[in-house]
Every structure is written in structure tokens, then in C-alpha cells.
Amino acid sequence: MGKTSAEELIERGKEIGKEIGKEIGKEIGKQAGVVEAKRETLLRQLRTRFGTVSETLRVRVLSIDDVARLDDLLERILTARAIEEMGL
């Protein structure tokens, strides 16, 4: 006995849902990778420019999830004369 058209539609809907979920997961993973790379770059630049980065500051940087904020800080480090000017 074969599947009815309703059962076929349900199965197809499940397949489509799985594919959509995979694509969403890939995009979320990609965004997380971008944020992580920007955090690590900022920390490396802070160490290069100002020397040792305190654990408190490191934790603050690692807690930033906003790409625009990280981009702003990555630009700000180019002109900051002291770590206090970074606004962290």
C-alpha cells in the first residue's frame, strides 16, 4: 500500500524543513566565525599597540557579539593613543 497524497506532502514538508534548517545553521555558524575572528584580531591589535591586555579587558572583548561594534573598535585602535580611548 502506497502513501496517500497527504502523507507525501507531509514527508516533502519535513524534507524542506530539514534543508532550510541546515542552511540557517550554516549561516549562523558563518556569522559566529566572523565575530570570533574580529574578537581575536582586536585582542591581537590591543596587545600589539598597548602591551599586555588584562583578563578583565579580554573578557569584555570576548563578550562583544555585535559585528558593528567590533568593526568600530578595530577602526578606533588605529588612532587611539591610550587603551582608555578605546571605550572598552
HTML snippet that shows the backbone in 3Dmol.js (N, CA, C, O; Angstrom):
<script src="https://3Dmol.org/build/3Dmol-min.js"></script>
<div id="view" style="width:600px;height:400px;position:relative"></div>
<script>
const pdb = `
ATOM      1  N   MET A   1       0.842  -1.187   0.000  1.00  0.00           N
ATOM      2  CA  MET A   1       0.000   0.000   0.000  1.00  0.00           C
ATOM      3  C   MET A   1       0.887   1.250   0.000  1.00  0.00           C
ATOM      4  O   MET A   1       1.749   1.380   0.870  1.00  0.00           O
ATOM      5  N   GLY A   2       0.699   2.176  -0.955  1.00  0.00           N
ATOM      6  CA  GLY A   2       1.500   3.383  -1.087  1.00  0.00           C
ATOM      7  C   GLY A   2       1.016   4.496  -0.184  1.00  0.00           C
ATOM      8  O   GLY A   2      -0.038   4.406   0.446  1.00  0.00           O
ATOM      9  N   LYS A   3       1.815   5.546  -0.141  1.00  0.00           N
ATOM     10  CA  LYS A   3       1.448   6.715   0.669  1.00  0.00           C
ATOM     11  C   LYS A   3       0.359   7.501  -0.030  1.00  0.00           C
ATOM     12  O   LYS A   3       0.296   7.562  -1.258  1.00  0.00           O
ATOM     13  N   THR A   4      -0.489   8.096   0.773  1.00  0.00           N
ATOM     14  CA  THR A   4      -1.519   8.980   0.219  1.00  0.00           C
ATOM     15  C   THR A   4      -0.885  10.309  -0.114  1.00  0.00           C
ATOM     16  O   THR A   4       0.238  10.576   0.313  1.00  0.00           O
ATOM     17  N   SER A   5      -1.555  11.131  -0.847  1.00  0.00           N
ATOM     18  CA  SER A   5      -1.001  12.436  -1.207  1.00  0.00           C
ATOM     19  C   SER A   5      -0.748  13.295   0.027  1.00  0.00           C
ATOM     20  O   SER A   5       0.201  14.080   0.036  1.00  0.00           O
ATOM     21  N   ALA A   6      -1.564  13.171   1.063  1.00  0.00           N
ATOM     22  CA  ALA A   6      -1.354  13.931   2.303  1.00  0.00           C
ATOM     23  C   ALA A   6      -0.067  13.472   2.976  1.00  0.00           C
ATOM     24  O   ALA A   6       0.706  14.297   3.463  1.00  0.00           O
ATOM     25  N   GLU A   7       0.166  12.176   3.007  1.00  0.00           N
ATOM     26  CA  GLU A   7       1.401  11.657   3.610  1.00  0.00           C
ATOM     27  C   GLU A   7       2.619  12.107   2.813  1.00  0.00           C
ATOM     28  O   GLU A   7       3.655  12.438   3.388  1.00  0.00           O
ATOM     29  N   GLU A   8       2.493  12.118   1.488  1.00  0.00           N
ATOM     30  CA  GLU A   8       3.585  12.577   0.634  1.00  0.00           C
ATOM     31  C   GLU A   8       3.893  14.047   0.892  1.00  0.00           C
ATOM     32  O   GLU A   8       5.054  14.452   0.954  1.00  0.00           O
ATOM     33  N   LEU A   9       2.850  14.826   1.040  1.00  0.00           N
ATOM     34  CA  LEU A   9       3.040  16.255   1.321  1.00  0.00           C
ATOM     35  C   LEU A   9       3.725  16.475   2.666  1.00  0.00           C
ATOM     36  O   LEU A   9       4.585  17.346   2.797  1.00  0.00           O
ATOM     37  N   ILE A  10       3.346  15.693   3.649  1.00  0.00           N
ATOM     38  CA  ILE A  10       3.958  15.802   4.980  1.00  0.00           C
ATOM     39  C   ILE A  10       5.432  15.438   4.895  1.00  0.00           C
ATOM     40  O   ILE A  10       6.275  16.143   5.449  1.00  0.00           O
ATOM     41  N   GLU A  11       5.753  14.354   4.213  1.00  0.00           N
ATOM     42  CA  GLU A  11       7.150  13.939   4.063  1.00  0.00           C
ATOM     43  C   GLU A  11       7.963  15.007   3.326  1.00  0.00           C
ATOM     44  O   GLU A  11       9.082  15.330   3.724  1.00  0.00           O
ATOM     45  N   ARG A  12       7.394  15.542   2.262  1.00  0.00           N
ATOM     46  CA  ARG A  12       8.086  16.583   1.498  1.00  0.00           C
ATOM     47  C   ARG A  12       8.293  17.831   2.360  1.00  0.00           C
ATOM     48  O   ARG A  12       9.346  18.466   2.305  1.00  0.00           O
ATOM     49  N   GLY A  13       7.281  18.172   3.151  1.00  0.00           N
ATOM     50  CA  GLY A  13       7.400  19.308   4.064  1.00  0.00           C
ATOM     51  C   GLY A  13       8.517  19.100   5.072  1.00  0.00           C
ATOM     52  O   GLY A  13       9.246  20.039   5.391  1.00  0.00           O
ATOM     53  N   LYS A  14       8.660  17.885   5.575  1.00  0.00           N
ATOM     54  CA  LYS A  14       9.738  17.570   6.518  1.00  0.00           C
ATOM     55  C   LYS A  14      11.100  17.717   5.855  1.00  0.00           C
ATOM     56  O   LYS A  14      12.032  18.259   6.449  1.00  0.00           O
ATOM     57  N   GLU A  15      11.212  17.230   4.614  1.00  0.00           N
ATOM     58  CA  GLU A  15      12.473  17.335   3.876  1.00  0.00           C
ATOM     59  C   GLU A  15      12.850  18.789   3.644  1.00  0.00           C
ATOM     60  O   GLU A  15      14.004  19.180   3.823  1.00  0.00           O
ATOM     61  N   ILE A  16      11.873  19.582   3.245  1.00  0.00           N
ATOM     62  CA  ILE A  16      12.120  21.011   3.017  1.00  0.00           C
ATOM     63  C   ILE A  16      12.535  21.685   4.320  1.00  0.00           C
ATOM     64  O   ILE A  16      13.454  22.503   4.331  1.00  0.00           O
ATOM     65  N   GLY A  17      11.867  21.348   5.407  1.00  0.00           N
ATOM     66  CA  GLY A  17      12.202  21.914   6.714  1.00  0.00           C
ATOM     67  C   GLY A  17      13.624  21.581   7.129  1.00  0.00           C
ATOM     68  O   GLY A  17      14.326  22.430   7.679  1.00  0.00           O
ATOM     69  N   LYS A  18      14.059  20.348   6.870  1.00  0.00           N
ATOM     70  CA  LYS A  18      15.429  19.948   7.206  1.00  0.00           C
ATOM     71  C   LYS A  18      16.443  20.741   6.392  1.00  0.00           C
ATOM     72  O   LYS A  18      17.462  21.182   6.923  1.00  0.00           O
ATOM     73  N   GLU A  19      16.163  20.923   5.102  1.00  0.00           N
ATOM     74  CA  GLU A  19      17.078  21.680   4.241  1.00  0.00           C
ATOM     75  C   GLU A  19      17.171  23.138   4.682  1.00  0.00           C
ATOM     76  O   GLU A  19      18.258  23.714   4.733  1.00  0.00           O
ATOM     77  N   ILE A  20      16.034  23.719   4.997  1.00  0.00           N
ATOM     78  CA  ILE A  20      16.021  25.111   5.474  1.00  0.00           C
ATOM     79  C   ILE A  20      16.813  25.214   6.782  1.00  0.00           C
ATOM     80  O   ILE A  20      17.590  26.150   6.971  1.00  0.00           O
ATOM     81  N   GLY A  21      16.612  24.253   7.676  1.00  0.00           N
ATOM     82  CA  GLY A  21      17.334  24.240   8.948  1.00  0.00           C
ATOM     83  C   GLY A  21      18.839  24.148   8.751  1.00  0.00           C
ATOM     84  O   GLY A  21      19.600  24.813   9.456  1.00  0.00           O
ATOM     85  N   LYS A  22      19.273  23.333   7.802  1.00  0.00           N
ATOM     86  CA  LYS A  22      20.702  23.209   7.508  1.00  0.00           C
ATOM     87  C   LYS A  22      21.275  24.534   7.012  1.00  0.00           C
ATOM     88  O   LYS A  22      22.355  24.945   7.437  1.00  0.00           O
ATOM     89  N   GLU A  23      20.555  25.199   6.116  1.00  0.00           N
ATOM     90  CA  GLU A  23      21.025  26.478   5.580  1.00  0.00           C
ATOM     91  C   GLU A  23      21.099  27.548   6.660  1.00  0.00           C
ATOM     92  O   GLU A  23      22.051  28.327   6.716  1.00  0.00           O
ATOM     93  N   ILE A  24      20.085  27.575   7.514  1.00  0.00           N
ATOM     94  CA  ILE A  24      20.094  28.544   8.620  1.00  0.00           C
ATOM     95  C   ILE A  24      21.267  28.259   9.546  1.00  0.00           C
ATOM     96  O   ILE A  24      21.953  29.180   9.989  1.00  0.00           O
ATOM     97  N   GLY A  25      21.496  26.995   9.836  1.00  0.00           N
ATOM     98  CA  GLY A  25      22.618  26.611  10.693  1.00  0.00           C
ATOM     99  C   GLY A  25      23.959  27.017  10.108  1.00  0.00           C
ATOM    100  O   GLY A  25      24.843  27.477  10.831  1.00  0.00           O
ATOM    101  N   LYS A  26      24.114  26.847   8.799  1.00  0.00           N
ATOM    102  CA  LYS A  26      25.362  27.259   8.139  1.00  0.00           C
ATOM    103  C   LYS A  26      25.564  28.757   8.273  1.00  0.00           C
ATOM    104  O   LYS A  26      26.672  29.210   8.561  1.00  0.00           O
ATOM    105  N   GLU A  27      24.507  29.529   8.068  1.00  0.00           N
ATOM    106  CA  GLU A  27      24.609  30.984   8.138  1.00  0.00           C
ATOM    107  C   GLU A  27      24.950  31.442   9.562  1.00  0.00           C
ATOM    108  O   GLU A  27      25.773  32.338   9.754  1.00  0.00           O
ATOM    109  N   ILE A  28      24.319  30.830  10.537  1.00  0.00           N
ATOM    110  CA  ILE A  28      24.618  31.173  11.939  1.00  0.00           C
ATOM    111  C   ILE A  28      26.069  30.841  12.257  1.00  0.00           C
ATOM    112  O   ILE A  28      26.760  31.620  12.914  1.00  0.00           O
ATOM    113  N   GLY A  29      26.526  29.692  11.794  1.00  0.00           N
ATOM    114  CA  GLY A  29      27.918  29.299  12.016  1.00  0.00           C
ATOM    115  C   GLY A  29      28.896  30.255  11.364  1.00  0.00           C
ATOM    116  O   GLY A  29      29.936  30.580  11.936  1.00  0.00           O
ATOM    117  N   LYS A  30      28.560  30.702  10.170  1.00  0.00           N
ATOM    118  CA  LYS A  30      29.418  31.647   9.448  1.00  0.00           C
ATOM    119  C   LYS A  30      29.511  32.961  10.219  1.00  0.00           C
ATOM    120  O   LYS A  30      30.599  33.515  10.375  1.00  0.00           O
ATOM    121  N   GLN A  31      28.374  33.459  10.701  1.00  0.00           N
ATOM    122  CA  GLN A  31      28.352  34.708  11.472  1.00  0.00           C
ATOM    123  C   GLN A  31      29.163  34.566  12.753  1.00  0.00           C
ATOM    124  O   GLN A  31      29.909  35.472  13.126  1.00  0.00           O
ATOM    125  N   ALA A  32      29.017  33.429  13.423  1.00  0.00           N
ATOM    126  CA  ALA A  32      29.777  33.194  14.657  1.00  0.00           C
ATOM    127  C   ALA A  32      31.276  33.204  14.362  1.00  0.00           C
ATOM    128  O   ALA A  32      32.065  33.706  15.163  1.00  0.00           O
ATOM    129  N   GLY A  33      31.662  32.655  13.225  1.00  0.00           N
ATOM    130  CA  GLY A  33      33.073  32.647  12.839  1.00  0.00           C
ATOM    131  C   GLY A  33      33.597  34.042  12.577  1.00  0.00           C
ATOM    132  O   GLY A  33      34.733  34.355  12.934  1.00  0.00           O
ATOM    133  N   VAL A  34      32.790  34.881  11.963  1.00  0.00           N
ATOM    134  CA  VAL A  34      33.188  36.269  11.691  1.00  0.00           C
ATOM    135  C   VAL A  34      33.392  37.015  13.004  1.00  0.00           C
ATOM    136  O   VAL A  34      34.389  37.716  13.177  1.00  0.00           O
ATOM    137  N   VAL A  35      32.445  36.864  13.928  1.00  0.00           N
ATOM    138  CA  VAL A  35      32.542  37.538  15.227  1.00  0.00           C
ATOM    139  C   VAL A  35      33.795  37.066  15.966  1.00  0.00           C
ATOM    140  O   VAL A  35      34.534  37.883  16.516  1.00  0.00           O
ATOM    141  N   GLU A  36      34.033  35.772  15.982  1.00  0.00           N
ATOM    142  CA  GLU A  36      35.204  35.228  16.686  1.00  0.00           C
ATOM    143  C   GLU A  36      36.502  35.759  16.075  1.00  0.00           C
ATOM    144  O   GLU A  36      37.427  36.115  16.804  1.00  0.00           O
ATOM    145  N   ALA A  37      36.574  35.814  14.757  1.00  0.00           N
ATOM    146  CA  ALA A  37      37.783  36.309  14.098  1.00  0.00           C
ATOM    147  C   ALA A  37      38.021  37.780  14.428  1.00  0.00           C
ATOM    148  O   ALA A  37      39.161  38.181  14.665  1.00  0.00           O
ATOM    149  N   LYS A  38      36.972  38.581  14.445  1.00  0.00           N
ATOM    150  CA  LYS A  38      37.116  40.003  14.766  1.00  0.00           C
ATOM    151  C   LYS A  38      37.545  40.190  16.220  1.00  0.00           C
ATOM    152  O   LYS A  38      38.364  41.060  16.515  1.00  0.00           O
ATOM    153  N   ARG A  39      37.003  39.389  17.121  1.00  0.00           N
ATOM    154  CA  ARG A  39      37.414  39.468  18.532  1.00  0.00           C
ATOM    155  C   ARG A  39      38.905  39.170  18.669  1.00  0.00           C
ATOM    156  O   ARG A  39      39.638  39.910  19.325  1.00  0.00           O
ATOM    157  N   GLU A  40      39.343  38.082  18.046  1.00  0.00           N
ATOM    158  CA  GLU A  40      40.748  37.686  18.143  1.00  0.00           C
ATOM    159  C   GLU A  40      41.665  38.727  17.510  1.00  0.00           C
ATOM    160  O   GLU A  40      42.748  38.998  18.028  1.00  0.00           O
ATOM    161  N   THR A  41      41.238  39.308  16.400  1.00  0.00           N
ATOM    162  CA  THR A  41      42.024  40.361  15.759  1.00  0.00           C
ATOM    163  C   THR A  41      42.127  41.576  16.667  1.00  0.00           C
ATOM    164  O   THR A  41      43.202  42.159  16.809  1.00  0.00           O
ATOM    165  N   LEU A  42      41.021  41.958  17.278  1.00  0.00           N
ATOM    166  CA  LEU A  42      41.041  43.104  18.188  1.00  0.00           C
ATOM    167  C   LEU A  42      41.970  42.849  19.369  1.00  0.00           C
ATOM    168  O   LEU A  42      42.751  43.723  19.746  1.00  0.00           O
ATOM    169  N   LEU A  43      41.888  41.669  19.946  1.00  0.00           N
ATOM    170  CA  LEU A  43      42.774  41.348  21.074  1.00  0.00           C
ATOM    171  C   LEU A  43      44.243  41.386  20.647  1.00  0.00           C
ATOM    172  O   LEU A  43      45.086  41.903  21.380  1.00  0.00           O
ATOM    173  N   ARG A  44      44.548  40.852  19.487  1.00  0.00           N
ATOM    174  CA  ARG A  44      45.926  40.855  18.986  1.00  0.00           C
ATOM    175  C   ARG A  44      46.403  42.297  18.759  1.00  0.00           C
ATOM    176  O   ARG A  44      47.537  42.642  19.091  1.00  0.00           O
ATOM    177  N   GLN A  45      45.526  43.132  18.191  1.00  0.00           N
ATOM    178  CA  GLN A  45      45.898  44.523  17.955  1.00  0.00           C
ATOM    179  C   GLN A  45      46.070  45.289  19.267  1.00  0.00           C
ATOM    180  O   GLN A  45      46.968  46.122  19.387  1.00  0.00           O
ATOM    181  N   LEU A  46      45.222  45.012  20.239  1.00  0.00           N
ATOM    182  CA  LEU A  46      45.362  45.655  21.552  1.00  0.00           C
ATOM    183  C   LEU A  46      46.704  45.307  22.179  1.00  0.00           C
ATOM    184  O   LEU A  46      47.394  46.177  22.711  1.00  0.00           O
ATOM    185  N   ARG A  47      47.073  44.026  22.114  1.00  0.00           N
ATOM    186  CA  ARG A  47      48.365  43.604  22.683  1.00  0.00           C
ATOM    187  C   ARG A  47      49.520  44.263  21.929  1.00  0.00           C
ATOM    188  O   ARG A  47      50.485  44.720  22.542  1.00  0.00           O
ATOM    189  N   THR A  48      49.423  44.310  20.614  1.00  0.00           N
ATOM    190  CA  THR A  48      50.500  44.893  19.813  1.00  0.00           C
ATOM    191  C   THR A  48      50.638  46.385  20.086  1.00  0.00           C
ATOM    192  O   THR A  48      51.750  46.901  20.198  1.00  0.00           O
ATOM    193  N   ARG A  49      49.525  47.063  20.190  1.00  0.00           N
ATOM    194  CA  ARG A  49      49.542  48.522  20.344  1.00  0.00           C
ATOM    195  C   ARG A  49      49.835  48.976  21.774  1.00  0.00           C
ATOM    196  O   ARG A  49      50.583  49.928  21.996  1.00  0.00           O
ATOM    197  N   PHE A  50      49.220  48.266  22.758  1.00  0.00           N
ATOM    198  CA  PHE A  50      49.288  48.754  24.135  1.00  0.00           C
ATOM    199  C   PHE A  50      49.981  47.810  25.109  1.00  0.00           C
ATOM    200  O   PHE A  50      50.111  48.140  26.288  1.00  0.00           O
ATOM    201  N   GLY A  51      50.417  46.674  24.660  1.00  0.00           N
ATOM    202  CA  GLY A  51      51.079  45.720  25.549  1.00  0.00           C
ATOM    203  C   GLY A  51      50.089  44.726  26.132  1.00  0.00           C
ATOM    204  O   GLY A  51      49.094  44.377  25.497  1.00  0.00           O
ATOM    205  N   THR A  52      50.365  44.286  27.321  1.00  0.00           N
ATOM    206  CA  THR A  52      49.545  43.265  27.970  1.00  0.00           C
ATOM    207  C   THR A  52      48.086  43.711  28.099  1.00  0.00           C
ATOM    208  O   THR A  52      47.800  44.851  28.463  1.00  0.00           O
ATOM    209  N   VAL A  53      47.182  42.799  27.796  1.00  0.00           N
ATOM    210  CA  VAL A  53      45.741  43.047  27.932  1.00  0.00           C
ATOM    211  C   VAL A  53      45.278  42.340  29.200  1.00  0.00           C
ATOM    212  O   VAL A  53      45.493  41.139  29.363  1.00  0.00           O
ATOM    213  N   SER A  54      44.645  43.087  30.093  1.00  0.00           N
ATOM    214  CA  SER A  54      44.185  42.494  31.356  1.00  0.00           C
ATOM    215  C   SER A  54      43.112  41.439  31.086  1.00  0.00           C
ATOM    216  O   SER A  54      42.449  41.456  30.049  1.00  0.00           O
ATOM    217  N   GLU A  55      42.958  40.535  32.028  1.00  0.00           N
ATOM    218  CA  GLU A  55      41.932  39.493  31.910  1.00  0.00           C
ATOM    219  C   GLU A  55      40.542  40.117  31.833  1.00  0.00           C
ATOM    220  O   GLU A  55      39.685  39.637  31.091  1.00  0.00           O
ATOM    221  N   THR A  56      40.320  41.177  32.592  1.00  0.00           N
ATOM    222  CA  THR A  56      39.024  41.870  32.569  1.00  0.00           C
ATOM    223  C   THR A  56      38.720  42.405  31.171  1.00  0.00           C
ATOM    224  O   THR A  56      37.610  42.241  30.666  1.00  0.00           O
ATOM    225  N   LEU A  57      39.707  43.041  30.554  1.00  0.00           N
ATOM    226  CA  LEU A  57      39.522  43.590  29.219  1.00  0.00           C
ATOM    227  C   LEU A  57      39.337  42.464  28.200  1.00  0.00           C
ATOM    228  O   LEU A  57      38.506  42.572  27.297  1.00  0.00           O
ATOM    229  N   ARG A  58      40.101  41.397  28.343  1.00  0.00           N
ATOM    230  CA  ARG A  58      39.971  40.253  27.437  1.00  0.00           C
ATOM    231  C   ARG A  58      38.559  39.686  27.484  1.00  0.00           C
ATOM    232  O   ARG A  58      37.968  39.385  26.447  1.00  0.00           O
ATOM    233  N   VAL A  59      38.019  39.542  28.699  1.00  0.00           N
ATOM    234  CA  VAL A  59      36.660  39.021  28.861  1.00  0.00           C
ATOM    235  C   VAL A  59      35.651  39.974  28.230  1.00  0.00           C
ATOM    236  O   VAL A  59      34.694  39.531  27.595  1.00  0.00           O
ATOM    237  N   ARG A  60      35.855  41.272  28.400  1.00  0.00           N
ATOM    238  CA  ARG A  60      34.951  42.259  27.787  1.00  0.00           C
ATOM    239  C   ARG A  60      34.937  42.116  26.271  1.00  0.00           C
ATOM    240  O   ARG A  60      33.874  42.090  25.650  1.00  0.00           O
ATOM    241  N   VAL A  61      36.123  42.025  25.683  1.00  0.00           N
ATOM    242  CA  VAL A  61      36.215  41.889  24.227  1.00  0.00           C
ATOM    243  C   VAL A  61      35.534  40.598  23.779  1.00  0.00           C
ATOM    244  O   VAL A  61      34.788  40.602  22.800  1.00  0.00           O
ATOM    245  N   LEU A  62      35.781  39.504  24.480  1.00  0.00           N
ATOM    246  CA  LEU A  62      35.199  38.217  24.097  1.00  0.00           C
ATOM    247  C   LEU A  62      33.687  38.168  24.278  1.00  0.00           C
ATOM    248  O   LEU A  62      33.029  37.275  23.745  1.00  0.00           O
ATOM    249  N   SER A  63      33.134  39.113  25.021  1.00  0.00           N
ATOM    250  CA  SER A  63      31.678  39.138  25.224  1.00  0.00           C
ATOM    251  C   SER A  63      30.953  39.985  24.180  1.00  0.00           C
ATOM    252  O   SER A  63      29.722  40.011  24.151  1.00  0.00           O
ATOM    253  N   ILE A  64      31.701  40.676  23.326  1.00  0.00           N
ATOM    254  CA  ILE A  64      31.068  41.516  22.294  1.00  0.00           C
ATOM    255  C   ILE A  64      30.579  40.619  21.161  1.00  0.00           C
ATOM    256  O   ILE A  64      31.361  39.884  20.558  1.00  0.00           O
ATOM    257  N   ASP A  65      29.275  40.685  20.878  1.00  0.00           N
ATOM    258  CA  ASP A  65      28.666  39.880  19.820  1.00  0.00           C
ATOM    259  C   ASP A  65      28.261  40.707  18.604  1.00  0.00           C
ATOM    260  O   ASP A  65      27.881  40.151  17.573  1.00  0.00           O
ATOM    261  N   ASP A  66      28.338  42.017  18.719  1.00  0.00           N
ATOM    262  CA  ASP A  66      27.875  42.915  17.673  1.00  0.00           C
ATOM    263  C   ASP A  66      29.009  43.208  16.678  1.00  0.00           C
ATOM    264  O   ASP A  66      30.021  43.807  17.041  1.00  0.00           O
ATOM    265  N   VAL A  67      28.829  42.785  15.435  1.00  0.00           N
ATOM    266  CA  VAL A  67      29.854  42.974  14.410  1.00  0.00           C
ATOM    267  C   VAL A  67      30.155  44.456  14.204  1.00  0.00           C
ATOM    268  O   VAL A  67      31.317  44.831  14.046  1.00  0.00           O
ATOM    269  N   ALA A  68      29.140  45.291  14.203  1.00  0.00           N
ATOM    270  CA  ALA A  68      29.349  46.727  14.005  1.00  0.00           C
ATOM    271  C   ALA A  68      30.198  47.318  15.130  1.00  0.00           C
ATOM    272  O   ALA A  68      31.063  48.158  14.880  1.00  0.00           O
ATOM    273  N   ARG A  69      29.957  46.888  16.349  1.00  0.00           N
ATOM    274  CA  ARG A  69      30.747  47.366  17.500  1.00  0.00           C
ATOM    275  C   ARG A  69      32.202  46.931  17.362  1.00  0.00           C
ATOM    276  O   ARG A  69      33.119  47.713  17.611  1.00  0.00           O
ATOM    277  N   LEU A  70      32.403  45.679  16.963  1.00  0.00           N
ATOM    278  CA  LEU A  70      33.767  45.184  16.771  1.00  0.00           C
ATOM    279  C   LEU A  70      34.462  45.953  15.651  1.00  0.00           C
ATOM    280  O   LEU A  70      35.635  46.306  15.777  1.00  0.00           O
ATOM    281  N   ASP A  71      33.748  46.216  14.558  1.00  0.00           N
ATOM    282  CA  ASP A  71      34.326  46.995  13.461  1.00  0.00           C
ATOM    283  C   ASP A  71      34.722  48.393  13.932  1.00  0.00           C
ATOM    284  O   ASP A  71      35.781  48.901  13.564  1.00  0.00           O
ATOM    285  N   ASP A  72      33.869  49.008  14.742  1.00  0.00           N
ATOM    286  CA  ASP A  72      34.163  50.333  15.282  1.00  0.00           C
ATOM    287  C   ASP A  72      35.441  50.302  16.122  1.00  0.00           C
ATOM    288  O   ASP A  72      36.291  51.185  16.002  1.00  0.00           O
ATOM    289  N   LEU A  73      35.570  49.293  16.962  1.00  0.00           N
ATOM    290  CA  LEU A  73      36.762  49.179  17.804  1.00  0.00           C
ATOM    291  C   LEU A  73      38.011  48.900  16.972  1.00  0.00           C
ATOM    292  O   LEU A  73      39.090  49.406  17.280  1.00  0.00           O
ATOM    293  N   LEU A  74      37.866  48.096  15.923  1.00  0.00           N
ATOM    294  CA  LEU A  74      39.001  47.803  15.050  1.00  0.00           C
ATOM    295  C   LEU A  74      39.466  49.065  14.310  1.00  0.00           C
ATOM    296  O   LEU A  74      40.650  49.190  13.995  1.00  0.00           O
ATOM    297  N   GLU A  75      38.570  49.977  14.036  1.00  0.00           N
ATOM    298  CA  GLU A  75      38.950  51.256  13.432  1.00  0.00           C
ATOM    299  C   GLU A  75      39.522  52.203  14.489  1.00  0.00           C
ATOM    300  O   GLU A  75      40.508  52.899  14.245  1.00  0.00           O
ATOM    301  N   ARG A  76      38.897  52.220  15.650  1.00  0.00           N
ATOM    302  CA  ARG A  76      39.312  53.135  16.715  1.00  0.00           C
ATOM    303  C   ARG A  76      40.747  52.878  17.154  1.00  0.00           C
ATOM    304  O   ARG A  76      41.459  53.811  17.525  1.00  0.00           O
ATOM    305  N   ILE A  77      41.173  51.632  17.114  1.00  0.00           N
ATOM    306  CA  ILE A  77      42.528  51.315  17.579  1.00  0.00           C
ATOM    307  C   ILE A  77      43.596  51.971  16.710  1.00  0.00           C
ATOM    308  O   ILE A  77      44.735  52.138  17.145  1.00  0.00           O
ATOM    309  N   LEU A  78      43.235  52.339  15.494  1.00  0.00           N
ATOM    310  CA  LEU A  78      44.198  52.981  14.595  1.00  0.00           C
ATOM    311  C   LEU A  78      44.604  54.367  15.065  1.00  0.00           C
ATOM    312  O   LEU A  78      45.699  54.838  14.759  1.00  0.00           O
ATOM    313  N   THR A  79      43.716  55.019  15.812  1.00  0.00           N
ATOM    314  CA  THR A  79      44.019  56.387  16.247  1.00  0.00           C
ATOM    315  C   THR A  79      44.103  56.552  17.760  1.00  0.00           C
ATOM    316  O   THR A  79      44.511  57.609  18.243  1.00  0.00           O
ATOM    317  N   ALA A  80      43.731  55.543  18.499  1.00  0.00           N
ATOM    318  CA  ALA A  80      43.768  55.649  19.967  1.00  0.00           C
ATOM    319  C   ALA A  80      45.205  55.781  20.457  1.00  0.00           C
ATOM    320  O   ALA A  80      46.083  55.033  20.027  1.00  0.00           O
ATOM    321  N   ARG A  81      45.442  56.718  21.342  1.00  0.00           N
ATOM    322  CA  ARG A  81      46.768  56.919  21.907  1.00  0.00           C
ATOM    323  C   ARG A  81      46.958  56.155  23.206  1.00  0.00           C
ATOM    324  O   ARG A  81      48.081  55.922  23.653  1.00  0.00           O
ATOM    325  N   ALA A  82      45.828  55.766  23.804  1.00  0.00           N
ATOM    326  CA  ALA A  82      45.867  55.005  25.058  1.00  0.00           C
ATOM    327  C   ALA A  82      44.704  54.023  25.053  1.00  0.00           C
ATOM    328  O   ALA A  82      43.691  54.250  24.392  1.00  0.00           O
ATOM    329  N   ILE A  83      44.853  52.967  25.773  1.00  0.00           N
ATOM    330  CA  ILE A  83      43.810  51.935  25.794  1.00  0.00           C
ATOM    331  C   ILE A  83      42.495  52.487  26.337  1.00  0.00           C
ATOM    332  O   ILE A  83      41.421  52.006  25.977  1.00  0.00           O
ATOM    333  N   GLU A  84      42.581  53.491  27.198  1.00  0.00           N
ATOM    334  CA  GLU A  84      41.381  54.108  27.758  1.00  0.00           C
ATOM    335  C   GLU A  84      40.535  54.795  26.667  1.00  0.00           C
ATOM    336  O   GLU A  84      39.324  54.940  26.832  1.00  0.00           O
ATOM    337  N   GLU A  85      41.142  55.204  25.592  1.00  0.00           N
ATOM    338  CA  GLU A  85      40.420  55.848  24.494  1.00  0.00           C
ATOM    339  C   GLU A  85      39.615  54.858  23.670  1.00  0.00           C
ATOM    340  O   GLU A  85      38.847  55.268  22.799  1.00  0.00           O
ATOM    341  N   MET A  86      39.771  53.578  23.921  1.00  0.00           N
ATOM    342  CA  MET A  86      39.077  52.558  23.150  1.00  0.00           C
ATOM    343  C   MET A  86      37.605  52.453  23.533  1.00  0.00           C
ATOM    344  O   MET A  86      36.793  51.978  22.738  1.00  0.00           O
ATOM    345  N   GLY A  87      37.255  52.887  24.733  1.00  0.00           N
ATOM    346  CA  GLY A  87      35.858  52.801  25.154  1.00  0.00           C
ATOM    347  C   GLY A  87      35.429  51.398  25.520  1.00  0.00           C
ATOM    348  O   GLY A  87      34.267  51.026  25.356  1.00  0.00           O
ATOM    349  N   LEU A  88      36.357  50.640  26.006  1.00  0.00           N
ATOM    350  CA  LEU A  88      36.034  49.270  26.428  1.00  0.00           C
ATOM    351  C   LEU A  88      35.779  49.238  27.897  1.00  0.00           C
ATOM    352  O   LEU A  88      35.491  48.177  28.451  1.00  0.00           O
TER     353      LEU A  88
END
`;
const viewer = $3Dmol.createViewer("view");
viewer.addModel(pdb, "pdb");
viewer.setStyle({}, {cartoon: {color: "spectrum"}});
viewer.zoomTo();
viewer.render();
</script>
